[in-house]
Amino acid sequence: MMTEEFSSETPCMAFSGGRILTMNRSEPEVQAIVFQNGKILATGQRDILQRYDEITIIDLKGKTLIPGFIDSHIHLSFGAFLPEWADLSGCSSKEEVLSKMRIHADTHPETEWIVGFPWFDLPYGGYDITREELDAAVSAKPAILIHTSFHALLANTLACKKGGISRESQDPDSGFIEKREDGEVSGVLLEAACVPVLSHVLSISPRRYAELINQAARDLHRFGITAIQDPGVTPDAEAAYRLLHAEQRLPVSVLMMPHGKTLLDNRIGDRLDGEPCGSGDEQLRVGPVKVFGDGATQKTTAFTFQIADQTVSSGEYRNDFQETLREAVGHGFQVCVHCLGNRTVDAVLDAFESSKNEVPSGFILRPRLEHLNLLSPEQISRLSSMHCCASIQPQFLSRAGNMNRMPINGATWFAYRDLITHGVILGGSSDYPGGFMDGRDVIACIRMGSTMSDGNGNTISPDQIMPFEEWLWIYTAGSAYVGNQEHERGMLAEGMVADFVILDGLLDPLSPPVVSETWIGGKRVYCRNDEEQDR
């Protein structure tokens, strides 16, 4: 196991014979790297190998070695549930969605809640489904369809009843209960209105939760992911992570980002009195508190932009994140904020500005924003002046081709290069299991980011194109920085963790490399050749 204790007998090992990219700006490339006991001992020219009497040298055979990929925004503790749910990916009709839900209910008689994911509604290219249609498919149990964005769901009648949702229910703060003209609930819940239902769906024993997370984390090795940052760790998820850590069974390093009692709940409660930000070790740390500044639907994402001489505005940001942000900062927690819309960006930066008076002595605020899909030059300058960092997801380009049809004045979609140019440090991530492709595939995401392409021949914001190697930096050193882990991982330097990815092929976005091997703590955990032989 990756987390087992290393003894003094652990052999001294080294890599040489290929490109070794350190992601260290002061020494970007070396000829050799030496490691032992899960840590890097030295990097430099090949002659450093002569310092060690007993050393095992691994020939890279011309391949490229880099630090392990760090996914700075992956909902592992949510995605871990997917094997328990009906898989709706690829469904091409309403009837297929409902059929899969019906079959899942019939084949899982022991399951209390029947859950389907991902559900696509009409605006996302899917099919609208009514509460009554879901009732007809699953009548004897509470059932829900969770939207691909996580920010909405459709509940059948029993699920509404279990969640206390009725015609008398009022919209919660930062949430919407959709109702029909006659006052009856449609079953569609948005944002914080999902919380009462999700609290049931995501309730699970710590032991079972730990096993699901372990299984999901192991699957990351084939993508070269050696560390993750989970933005939305509920108390139940934290208990499961801690159980795995105590048993030395964490397949990847985890930065837990505390959240409310269930997904989409900005109420952090008494968690701020628990283990503080930064506590833990290199395998499991407490990170920034995660809050939602806005959502991911048209109604819950606050955009404003100009097309020609017309101003277009849509959606609203949440009104319940500011107080949680202030409280978290006052307790010495850094904070990251889900922030899709450009109007939300202004509100989030205002909240960080106003929280400065709450900062404890010696505490570094380091504001962190997630997503940032549309930005003006003024906002980028403000992000820079406030020393912000951000976690971004180039996989969102996969559905962005139609944005070329809307030439926007004074703002840029996916302004990645502009952010980097202005000194805003970016971390790369997947937002898995959300989105429209498997964002865990880091190489596929880097290919999109380094071409600013949706994969279908459409280029979005071509002036934001950056080299493939810059994206490698974003997914390693950049991700370490946005997680406040730059002193332990993300670069190949003395004292850093011995997490590596070996890439086979040129660093060319038109013909990208593949992940050949993944090493964690100085031990190989994945080999592509072995996987291919097993097929």
Disulfide bonds with the S-S distance in Angstrom:
none
